[in-house]
C-alpha cells in the first residue's frame, strides 16, 4: 500500500512521532535544545533533498538513526548564522 502526501505538512505530521522519539533520545544525552523542527530541517536540507522516491520507513530510519553529533553541529551552525547576521 503506497501512502501519498498532499503537502509537506501532512508528511511532517506523519513523521512527528519519530521526530519526537529522537528529541526524547537527544534529551537523554543532554542535547535538550534540539527540537523536532531542527531534525526535520537538517534531514530535509542534507539527505532528503538529494534522494528520489523516498519511502516513509526510510525517512523514519533516517530520523531515528541520525547521529547526535551531526544534528548538534547543524543546530549550533544555524544558531551562529542567526547571531552573526550581515548588515
C-alpha positions in Angstrom: 0.0 0.0 0.0 1.5 3.3 -1.1 0.9 6.3 1.1 0.9 9.6 -0.7 1.0 13.0 0.9 -0.7 16.1 -0.4 1.6 18.5 1.4 4.8 18.8 3.3 2.8 19.5 6.5 1.0 16.2 6.0 4.3 14.4 5.7 5.8 16.3 8.7 2.7 15.3 10.8 3.1 11.7 9.8 6.8 11.8 10.8 6.1 13.7 14.1 6.2 10.5 16.3 9.6 9.6 15.0 10.9 13.2 15.3 9.5 13.3 18.9 11.2 10.0 19.8 14.5 11.3 18.5 14.1 14.5 20.5 13.5 12.4 23.7 16.6 10.4 22.9 18.7 13.6 22.4 17.4 15.0 25.8 18.7 11.9 27.5 22.2 12.8 26.1 21.8 16.4 27.4 21.0 17.9 23.9 17.8 19.4 25.1 18.0 22.5 22.9 17.4 20.4 19.7 13.8 20.5 18.5 11.8 18.4 16.1 12.0 21.2 13.5 15.8 21.1 13.7 15.9 17.4 12.9 13.3 17.9 10.1 15.2 20.8 8.6 18.6 19.1 8.8 17.4 16.0 7.0 15.3 17.9 4.5 18.3 20.1 3.6 21.0 17.5 3.6 19.9 13.9 3.0 16.4 14.1 1.6 16.9 16.8 -0.9 19.3 14.5 -2.8 17.0 11.5 -2.7 14.5 10.2 -5.1 11.4 8.1 -4.3 11.9 8.1 -0.6 9.7 5.8 1.4 8.2 6.6 4.7 10.1 3.9 6.5 13.4 5.2 5.1 12.6 8.6 6.5 11.8 7.2 9.9 15.0 5.3 9.8 17.0 8.4 8.9 15.4 10.3 11.8 15.9 7.6 14.5 19.5 6.8 13.4 20.6 10.4 12.9 24.0 10.9 14.6 23.7 13.1 17.7 27.0 14.8 16.6 25.6 15.7 13.2 22.4 17.2 14.4 24.3 19.0 17.3 26.7 20.6 14.8 23.9 21.6 12.5 21.9 23.3 15.2 25.0 25.1 16.5 25.8 26.3 13.0 22.3 27.6 12.5 22.5 29.4 15.8 25.7 31.0 14.7 24.2 32.1 11.4 21.4 33.9 13.3 23.8 35.6 15.7 26.2 36.7 13.1 23.8 38.2 10.5 25.4 40.5 8.0 24.0 44.1 8.0 
